[in-house]
Amino acid sequence: NCFVPISEVFAVEETEFNKKQRNIGRWHKMAKLHAFTVYYVKKARNHRWRCSDVTFWCVDEHLCNQWIQALKELLEMQKSRPKQLLVYINPYGGKRQGKRIYEQKVAPLFSLASISTDVVITEHANHAKDNLFEVNIYKYDGVVCVGGDGMFSEVMHGLIGRMQKDSGIDQNNPKASLVQCNIRIGIIPAGSTDCICYSTVGISDPVTSALHIIVGDCQPLDVSSVHHNNTFLKYSVSLLGYGFYGDILKDSEKKRWMGPMRYDYSGFKTFLSHHYYEGTIAYQPAKHTHGSPRDKESCRTGCYICKKSEKQLAEQHKECGLKHEEGEEEWKVIKGKFLAINAVNMSCACPRSPKGLSPAAHLADGSADLILVRKCSRFDFLRYLVRHTNQDDQFDFPFVDVYRVKCFKFTSKLSEDNESTVMDIGKKRFGQFCRDHPACCCNIVNSTWNCDGETLDSSAIEVRVHCQLMKLFARGIEENCKDEAAYSQSSVEQLL
């Protein structure tokens, strides 16, 4: 026996008892039985959820109907649960299994929970993004994307962009106060990388994600806007990486034929090349947040730091206004040579790196963790990379700095020297570059920004974090997911 709260029950239906025949003597002798089945969430190890059910039966038809009606009324009171969803499926992402995963594992659960869906199979890049500017999104309780991080990014850009367009907000203004997107996004993982799903649910599993959508979970999420010369480029929710991670992405894009293995190959190749890039970073510290990147505790379900930071940030904006506040804040400037510049809005955890790039990063505190890896030896850089796979403090190196920021700007050394002609720059820097990189025969001076798995060619960017700009069908990673054995049972004793 166990206790199942109504918040984890998602369907009840009348059941033909013959389909659930049980060899119990007391019931076996009765002529006719009436039954109903309750479907609920069963939590297992490693944050995995499964659909489970239990059937109740009796000889009183009236009593059976009363139970069914009472349970359905309780389910109707769960106002956060979606009734109608818009679903986008990327049939080409990952191992090209998105359509099969949705039809076999997700659609039956949505149907069982009485959720109606409008399904769109994407045919080309930005199909979902463009479609979200045309459809009546306000009739839906949420948008679901079936695919990887790229598919999520496309849906996110479509939804946020649509909200700003409808509200008359100019996205090209880097200081604009963006309108919050209240239409939740659900992620059904079916891609090569599912970092966002892993960092917000704790596991990349289609059934688990579908059940989070069904029960109506809601997780606010910070979004960073990226601009170049007062021109909007992209939104980011996980990683903005320049140098090492940018070079990996740029090289791997040329080797898509290799599948997911291309990341391993390009990562090894980029590590051996050991390029560093010179530039200037200016940032404003996130003084409103209560946490630190060096904290030992991670962001979890119902995180108090996210709640306090949201409240304090809202009070600051109310008192002095966003523009005034930014004008008063002091910009801190750092110049140097960097192997990697990473800005993360979440931990960026994945199966290979369970703690992620910044283990204490928060999902909804209105800040990003800016990680600067300065020029060092290959051996030291390897030590830093290995720390991502174990429990050691990955910031405990003299060549690694980490700051919690609300906005930052980066300008490469090449951009700073833009008063020179391209030819002058080539003459001035080519020889120096080859001396700095004796194993290299090229003249790469700028890296590429890796923005949630997509390349940005502009090296000089301005980044601003927007607190809780959007919402997911998730609840964050739960602190202690109960063991599967604790939830095994033959019947449910209580439902309330």
N, C-alpha and C positions, 0 to 999 in steps of 0.2 A: 504494500500500500504506500501511496505517496500523495503529496499535496500538489495540485496543479492550479495555479492562479488563472482566472478567466482571461487575463492578458496574454496567456500562452495558449489558449484554446482558440482555434480559428474556423472551425466548422462543426456542424452537427446535422445529421440527416437520419431519416427513418431507414431502418434496415430490414431486409427480408431475412427472417431468422434462419431459413433453410440454408442460406449462404454462410451462416456463422454457426452451424450446428455444433453443439458441444455434447460430449458424452458424459453428462452429469445426471445421475439417476433420478434425482428429485425433479429436474426439469424435463427429462426425457419422457416421463410418463404423462405429461400434460398434453392435451390435444392441440392447443394453439397458443403460440407465444408471440408477444409483440416486443420489438427491440429498436433501439436507436444507437448510433455510433458517434462518439465524440472524437474529433481529430485535434491533436495538440502538438506542441513543440517538445521534442525530446532532446535534451542537451547531452552531448557526448564529450569525449576528450578533445583537447586542442581547439576549443571554441567551435566545434562542429555541431550543427543542428540537424535533426532528422524529423520527419513527419511520423508520428506514432498515433495509434488509435486504440480505443477500448469500447467494447459493446456492452450495453446494459439491456436486460430483458426482463419481462414480467408478463403475467396473464391479464392484467388490467389494461385495456386499450386506452381508456380515458387517462389513466395515470401516465402512460407512456407519452401521449400527446401533450399532456401538461408539461412534462419535462422538456420535450422538444421545443415547445413554445417559449418556456421560461429561458432556456439557454439561448435561443435565437434573439430574444429581447435583450439579453445581456450582451450578446455579440454586437447588436445594433448600437449599443451605448458606447462602443469603442470608437469614438469619433475620429481618431487619428488614422484609422485604417483606410486604405485606398479602395475605391469602388470602380474607378475607370482609369486605365493606364495607357499611355502611348509608348509603344515598344519599338526600338530600333535594333536591328540585327545586322552585324557585320559578318557576311558569309565568307570573307576572305582572310580575316585576322587569325593570328596564331596558327593552329593546325587545321584551319578551315572547318571547325566543328561547331561554330556558333549556332547555326540553324538547327542542327541535330540536338545540341544541348538544350536549346530552348524548347523544342517540340517534345522531347522525351522526358526531360527532368523538371522543367519550369512550368510550361503551359498546363499540365494536369493539376499542379498545385494551385495555380491561379483559378482554374475552373472550379476546383473543390471549394475554394474560399469565396466563390461567387464574384470574382473580379473580372470585369469585361475589359478587353484589350483591343486596341487598334495596332496592328503590326505592320512595320515598314521594313522591307529588306533593302539595305543600302546598296547602291549600284556603283558608286564612285566616291572618291574623296570629297568630304564636305557635303555629302548628300543630306545627312541628318541635320547639320548646322543650317544649311539653306532652307530645309523643310520647316525648321522650327520658327523661321521668320514669316512663314506663310500660313501655318495651321492655326486654329483657334486653341491655343495651349491652355486657356483658362477653364476649359471644360474638363480637363484632366486633373486627377489628384496627384499625378506624378509622371515622370518620364523614366523609362527603363532602357538601359543600353546593354546589349549583349555583345561582348567583345573584350578587348584589352584596354590599356590605359589610353591609347590613341582614340578609341571609340568614345570613351568617357570624356576626353578633352573636347572632342567635336560636339558632343551634346551639351557640355558645360558652356562652351563658347556660344552656341546657339541660344541657350536659355538666358544667359546673362546679357548677351547682346540684344536679345529681344526685349528684355526688361528695360534696358537703358534706352532703347529706341522708343518704346511706348511711353517712357517717362520724360523724353526730351533731354536726356543726358548725353553730353559729348564725350565719347570714350577716348578721343584723342587728347583730352585735357588730363595730364597726369595728376593734377590736384583735385579733380572732380570727385565729389562724394557720391559713390555709386549706390543705386537702389538695390536693396536686398532682394534676392530671388527666393520666394517662398514655395515654389514648386519643387518638391523633392526629386532627387535623382536616385534611381536604383541601379546598382552595378551587378550584372550577372557575368562573372569572370569566364572568359573564353579566348584569351589572347596569349601572346608570348610572355608578356609581363603583366602582372595584375597587382602592382605595388599599392595602388590606392585602395583596392579592396582589402588587401592583406593588412594594411595599416589602420583601417577603420573597422574591420570586422574581426580580424585575427586569423583568418584562413581564406584561401582562394578556393571556394567550393560553391558551385552553382545552387545546390539545394539549400545550403545555409543562407546564402544571399537572398534567395527567393522567399524563404520563411521570414527573414528580417523585413522584407517588403510587405508581406502579407499581414504581419502583426502591427505594421505602421510605425516602426521605429523612426526616430528623427535625430540626426547628428549634425549640428551646425559645423561649418567648415570655413576656415580662412581662405581667401583667394588673393594672390598677388597679381597686380597688373604690371606689365612690362612695356615701357615706352622708349622711343628713340627720337630725339629732336621734336618733341611734342606730337609724335605720331604713335598711335597705339599699335603694338605688335602682337602680344599674346597675353593670355591669363595662365597662371601656374598655380597648382595646388600641392605639388610634391617637391620636385627638384629643379632648381636652376643651377646648371653646372658649367663652368668655364674652365678650359684647360683640359685636365685628364678626362673627365666625363664628356666634355664636348667633343674632344678628339676621338673618343671611342665611338660615339654616335655617328660622327661624320664619316669615319672609316667603315663602320658596319652598314651604313646605308648603301654602300657600293657592293655589298656582299649579301643581299637579301636572299639570294639563291641558296645560301648555306642554312637558312632557317635560324632557329634560336642559337645554334652553335656560333653564329657570326659574332655574338657579343663576347664569347670567350676568346675567339681568335683576335678580334680587334682590341680587346682589353690587354692581351699579352703583348701584342705588337706595340700598342701605345705605351705600355710600361717600359718596354725596351728602348723606345725612342727618347723617353725622359725629357720631353720638351717643357720649358718653363716660359712664362709670359710676363712681361713687365707692364705695370699700369698703376692707376690710382683709384682707391676706393674711398668714398665718403659715405657715412651712414649716420642715422639718428637713432640713438639707443631707445629701446622700448621700455620707458620708465613706468608705464602703466601696468605692466605685467608683474605678477608676484613670484614667478619662477625664474630659474637660471638654467642655461644649457648644461651646467655641471651637476644638476640635481641627480639623485639616485632613483627617484620615483618617476615613473613614466605616466603619460596621459592615459587615463582609464575612464570607463563609463561614469558619467556624472561628475567629471573632473571639477574640483572646486576652484582650481586656478583659472580655468577657462571661464567659469561663471563670474569670479571676482574681476578678472581682467575685462570682461565684456561690460560689467557694470561701471567700473572705474573709467574706462574709455568713453562710455556714453556720457558720464558726468562731465568729463573734460571737454568733450565736444559741445555739450549744452552750455557750459559756463563761458568758454572763450571762442568757440568756433574752430573748425578744422584748420582754416588758412592762418588764423592768428596764432594758433598753437604751433604750427610748423615754422612760422616766422620767428618765434621766440626760442625754439629749440636750437641747440648748438650742433653743428655738423662736425663729426670727428673724421679726420682724414688720415689714410694710411697709404704709403707708397712702397712698392717693392717688386720683387720677382716671385711669381707664384707658380707652383705646379698645378694647383687646383683652387678654384674659388667656387664654393657651393653655398647656395641659400635654400633652406628647406622649410616648408610650412608644416611638415609632419615628420615622423621618425624615418620614413622611407624604408621601413622594415620589409623584408622578403624572406623566403625560405633559406636563401644563401646567407643572408645577413639578418638574423632574427631581431637584433637590436636596432638595425638601421644606421643611417649616417649620423643621426642625432637622437639618441635614445630618449632624451627628456623633452623633445620638441612637442608642442601641444597643437591639437587640431583646431582650436577655436579661441585662442587668447589674443588675436590681433597682432601677432608678431611672427617673425621668421628667425631661424638660427643661421647666422652668416659664419661659415667655416672657411678659414684661410689657411692653406697649406703652402708654406713658403718653400723656396728652392732648398733642396737638401740632396743627399746622396740617394742613389737607387735603393741601397740597403735600408736606409731610414724610411724611405717612402713605402717600401715593402712592409716594414714593421707596422706602419700606420694602416695600410690596407688590411693586414692580417687581423688587426684589432676589431675590425667590423664583424668578424666571424666568431669572436669569443666574448668573454665577460669583462675583459680589461677596459680601463678608461681610455678611449681612443683619442681623447684630447690631451692626454698627459705626455706631450712631446714639446720641446722648446721651439720647434718650427711650425706648430699648429696653434692658431688662435681661433676662438669662437666668441661671437657676440650675439646677443638677442636684440634684434632691430625691428623698427617699424617701417623703415624705408632706407634705400641705399642707392648709390650711383657708382658706376664703374666706367672708367675711360682707359683704354689701352694706351701704351706709350706711342704707338703709331698714330692714334687719333690725336694725341696731344701735339704731335709734330705736324699737324695738317697744314701749317703755313708753308711747308716745303712742298715742292712738286713731287710727284710719284717717282720721277727719275732720280731726283736728289735723295729721296728716302732710300731708294734701292742702292745707290752708290754708298750712302752713309752706313747702312745697316747690314748689307749682305755679308761683308767681311767679318763684322763683329758677330753676326749670328752663327756663321760657320765655325768661328773660334769657340763660341760657347757650346756648340753642338758638333764636336768633331766626328761623331758617328753618322751625321746627317749630311746629305748632299743637296738639300733643298733650302729655300729661304722663307719658311713659314714664320711670320711675325705675329699674326693674330690667330687665336683659336676660334671656336664656334660655341655659342651658347646652346646647351642642352636644356630645352624647356619641356619638361614632362615627356621626354622621348621624341621631341621634334626639334629640328635645328633652327637657330636664329643666326643669321649672318652678321647682324649688327653687333659689333663688339662693345660699342659705347651705349649703355642702357641706363634707364632709371626705373627702379622697382619700388612699388608701394604695396603694403599689406592692407587689405580691406577685411576688417573683423567680421566673421560669420556672414559673409556675403551670400553663401548658398547653403543648402541643406541636403543631406543624404538620407536614404532609407538604411540607417545603421544606428548603432548605439555606442560606438567606440568599443575598445577591447575590454571585456569583462575581467575583473581582477582575479577571481577564482572560479573558473568554469568547473562545475561539479562533474565528478566522474560518471561515466556511463552506467556503471553498476548501481549507483545511487538512484538512478531513474528507471531501472528495470522494474516492471510490475505486471501483474495479471489483471488488475482492476484499479480504478481511481476512486479513492475514498471520498474526496471532497473536490468541489469545483470552485469554491469561494473561500 
